[in-house]
Amino acid sequence: MAHRTTDPLDARPAAARWAVGAAVYTASVKSRLLVALLLLCVALAWAWLPSRESNSAEDPVAALSLIRPKPVKAAPDFQVRTPDDRTIRLADLRGKVVFLNFWATWCEPCREEMPSMERLHRAYRDRGLVVLAISLDAQGASVVNPFVKKFALTFPVGLDPKMAVRETYGVWAVPSTFIIDKQGKRVLFANGAREWDGQAAHAVIESLLR
C-alpha cells in the first residue's frame, strides 16, 4: 500500500487552519490597500503640481515666494552714507519704486543674488526703479568698496555699520529685501536670496511701475 504524505497544515485542527488562512487573507488585503493608497497619492501629486505651477506662473509674487505685509505700512525714513561719502535719504526717493536690500560682504547668498540685482537695476533704472543695497558690514567702506568693484555694481550702496537702519526695519537675517511702492509703502518682502532678473521679478516690478 502506498504511503500517503500528510500536509502539516491539514494535520492541524480546523480552527488553526482557519486562523492561518485568515491571516494570509488579511495580509493580502492590507498589501493591496497600501498599493492603492500609494497610487492615489502619486495621482494626487501629479494633479496638484501642474496646478501649483500654473498658479505660480499667473502670480509672480507667489513664484518668488514674496510676503505681502498685512497691514501695509509706510517705510520708515532713514539716511545713510555711501562708500564715496555721499548721503542717501529714503524720503528723497518718494515717487519711485525702491528695491531696498540688506546684505553683507561675508554673506554667500548675498553674493549669489547681487548679479541679478545689478541686471534688474540696469533694466529698470530709467523707468523709475531704485535698487538700494544697505551693507551691514561693521568695517564699512573699507570692505564694501572692493566688493562693489569686484562685482561691478552700479546701483546705490549705503553703509549701516552700526545697524541702525537694520534695527528700524526689523531685519534679522541677510539678505532681506523690502520692495517699496511709489507711495512709500512696504508692499512686499523677501527673506533670503532670489533670482531678481527672471520673468517673475520683472512682472512684479512692471506692476508697481504702472
C-alpha positions as CSV (number, residue, x, y, z in Angstrom):
1,M,0.0,0.0,0.0
2,A,1.4,3.5,-1.0
3,H,2.2,5.7,1.9
4,R,0.1,9.0,1.9
5,T,2.0,12.1,2.8
6,T,0.0,14.4,5.1
7,D,0.3,18.2,4.7
8,P,1.3,19.6,8.1
9,L,-1.4,22.2,7.7
10,D,-4.1,19.5,7.2
11,A,-2.9,17.9,10.4
12,R,-3.8,21.0,12.4
13,P,-7.3,21.5,13.9
14,A,-9.8,23.3,11.7
15,A,-9.7,26.4,13.9
16,A,-6.0,26.6,13.5
17,R,-6.2,26.2,9.7
18,W,-8.9,28.9,9.6
19,A,-6.7,31.3,11.6
20,V,-3.7,30.8,9.3
21,G,-5.9,31.3,6.2
22,A,-7.4,34.5,7.7
23,A,-4.0,35.9,8.5
24,V,-2.9,35.3,4.9
25,Y,-6.0,36.9,3.6
26,T,-5.7,39.9,5.9
27,A,-2.0,40.4,4.9
28,S,-3.0,40.3,1.2
29,V,-5.8,42.8,1.7
30,K,-3.5,45.2,3.6
31,S,-0.9,44.9,0.9
32,R,-3.4,45.7,-1.8
33,L,-4.8,48.7,0.2
34,L,-1.2,50.0,0.7
35,V,-0.5,49.8,-3.0
36,A,-3.8,51.5,-3.8
37,L,-3.1,54.3,-1.3
38,L,0.4,54.8,-2.8
39,L,-1.1,55.0,-6.3
40,L,-3.7,57.5,-5.1
41,C,-1.0,59.7,-3.5
42,V,1.0,59.7,-6.7
43,A,-2.1,60.6,-8.8
44,L,-2.9,63.4,-6.4
45,A,0.6,64.7,-6.5
46,W,0.7,64.8,-10.3
47,A,-2.7,66.5,-10.4
48,W,-1.5,69.2,-7.8
49,L,1.9,70.0,-9.3
50,P,0.6,71.4,-12.6
51,S,-2.0,73.4,-10.7
52,R,0.7,74.9,-8.5
53,E,3.0,75.7,-11.4
54,S,0.1,77.3,-13.2
55,N,-0.7,79.4,-10.1
56,S,2.9,80.5,-9.7
57,A,3.1,81.4,-13.4
58,E,-0.1,83.5,-13.0
59,D,1.1,85.1,-9.7
60,P,4.7,86.3,-9.8
61,V,4.6,87.2,-6.1
62,A,3.9,83.5,-5.3
63,A,6.5,82.4,-7.8
64,L,9.2,84.4,-5.9
65,S,7.8,83.4,-2.5
66,L,7.4,87.0,-1.6
67,I,5.5,88.1,1.5
68,R,2.7,90.7,1.4
69,P,2.8,92.5,4.8
70,K,-0.5,92.9,6.5
71,P,-1.3,95.6,7.1
72,V,0.7,97.5,4.6
73,K,2.7,100.2,6.4
74,A,4.8,103.2,5.3
75,A,8.5,102.5,5.0
76,P,10.4,104.3,7.8
77,D,12.6,107.1,6.6
78,F,16.4,106.9,7.0
79,Q,19.5,108.3,5.7
80,V,22.9,106.5,5.1
81,R,26.3,107.4,3.8
82,T,27.6,105.8,0.7
83,P,31.1,104.4,0.2
84,D,32.1,107.5,-1.7
85,D,30.8,109.7,1.2
86,R,27.5,110.9,-0.3
87,T,24.2,110.9,1.6
88,I,21.1,108.9,0.5
89,R,17.8,109.6,2.1
90,L,14.8,107.4,1.5
91,A,12.3,110.3,1.6
92,D,14.1,111.8,-1.5
93,L,13.1,108.7,-3.5
94,R,9.3,109.1,-3.0
95,G,7.5,108.6,-6.3
96,K,9.9,105.8,-7.3
97,V,9.7,102.1,-6.7
98,V,12.5,101.3,-4.2
99,F,14.2,97.9,-4.0
100,L,15.7,98.0,-0.6
101,N,18.1,95.2,0.1
102,F,20.1,94.4,3.3
103,W,23.3,92.5,2.8
104,A,26.9,92.0,3.9
105,T,30.1,91.1,2.1
106,W,30.6,87.9,4.2
107,C,27.1,86.6,3.2
108,E,27.3,84.0,0.5
109,P,23.7,84.1,-0.6
110,C,24.1,87.9,-0.9
111,R,27.0,87.3,-3.3
112,E,24.8,84.9,-5.3
113,E,21.9,87.4,-5.8
114,M,23.9,90.5,-6.4
115,P,24.5,89.9,-10.2
116,S,20.7,89.5,-10.7
117,M,20.1,92.7,-8.7
118,E,22.5,94.5,-11.0
119,R,20.7,93.3,-14.1
120,L,17.4,94.3,-12.6
121,H,18.8,97.8,-11.8
122,R,20.0,98.2,-15.4
123,A,16.7,97.1,-16.9
124,Y,14.5,99.5,-14.9
125,R,16.7,102.4,-13.6
126,D,15.4,104.7,-16.4
127,R,11.8,103.7,-15.7
128,G,11.6,104.6,-12.0
129,L,13.2,101.8,-10.1
130,V,15.8,102.4,-7.5
131,V,17.9,99.5,-6.3
132,L,19.4,100.5,-2.9
133,A,21.6,97.9,-1.1
134,I,22.4,98.6,2.6
135,S,25.6,97.0,3.8
136,L,25.6,95.8,7.4
137,D,29.4,95.3,7.4
138,A,30.9,96.8,10.6
139,Q,34.1,97.7,8.7
140,G,32.2,100.0,6.4
141,A,33.7,101.3,3.1
142,S,37.0,99.5,3.6
143,V,35.4,96.2,2.8
144,V,32.4,97.4,0.7
145,N,34.4,99.3,-1.9
146,P,36.4,96.2,-3.0
147,F,33.2,94.2,-3.2
148,V,31.4,96.8,-5.3
149,K,34.4,96.9,-7.7
150,K,34.7,93.1,-7.9
151,F,31.0,92.6,-8.8
152,A,30.9,95.8,-11.0
153,L,27.8,97.1,-9.1
154,T,26.4,100.4,-10.4
155,F,23.3,100.7,-8.2
156,P,23.5,102.8,-5.0
157,V,25.0,101.2,-1.9
158,G,24.5,102.6,1.6
159,L,26.5,101.9,4.8
160,D,24.9,100.8,8.0
161,P,27.9,99.7,10.2
162,K,26.0,100.3,13.5
163,M,23.0,98.5,12.1
164,A,20.6,101.4,13.0
165,V,18.6,101.0,9.7
166,R,18.6,97.2,10.1
167,E,17.0,97.6,13.6
168,T,14.5,100.1,12.3
169,Y,13.3,97.6,9.7
170,G,13.5,94.6,12.0
171,V,15.9,92.7,9.7
172,W,17.1,89.5,11.5
173,A,18.9,87.8,8.5
174,V,20.6,88.7,5.3
175,P,19.9,89.0,2.5
176,S,16.5,90.6,3.2
177,T,14.6,92.7,0.7
178,F,11.8,95.2,1.0
179,I,10.0,96.4,-2.1
180,I,8.6,99.9,-1.5
181,D,5.9,101.3,-3.8
182,K,5.7,104.9,-5.3
183,Q,3.6,106.0,-2.2
184,G,6.4,104.9,0.1
185,K,4.7,101.8,1.5
186,R,6.4,98.4,2.1
187,V,4.3,96.2,-0.1
188,L,6.5,93.1,-0.5
189,F,9.2,91.4,1.5
190,A,11.7,88.6,0.8
191,N,13.9,86.8,3.3
192,G,16.8,85.1,1.5
193,A,18.3,85.2,-1.9
194,R,16.2,85.4,-5.1
195,E,16.7,85.4,-8.9
196,W,15.8,89.1,-9.3
197,D,16.0,89.4,-13.1
198,G,13.8,86.5,-14.1
199,Q,10.3,86.7,-15.6
200,A,8.5,86.7,-12.2
201,A,10.7,89.5,-10.8
202,H,10.2,91.6,-14.0
203,A,6.4,91.1,-13.7
204,V,6.4,92.3,-10.1
205,I,8.4,95.4,-10.9
206,E,6.3,96.2,-14.0
207,S,3.1,96.0,-11.9
208,L,4.5,98.5,-9.4
209,L,5.8,100.9,-12.1
210,R,2.4,101.3,-13.8
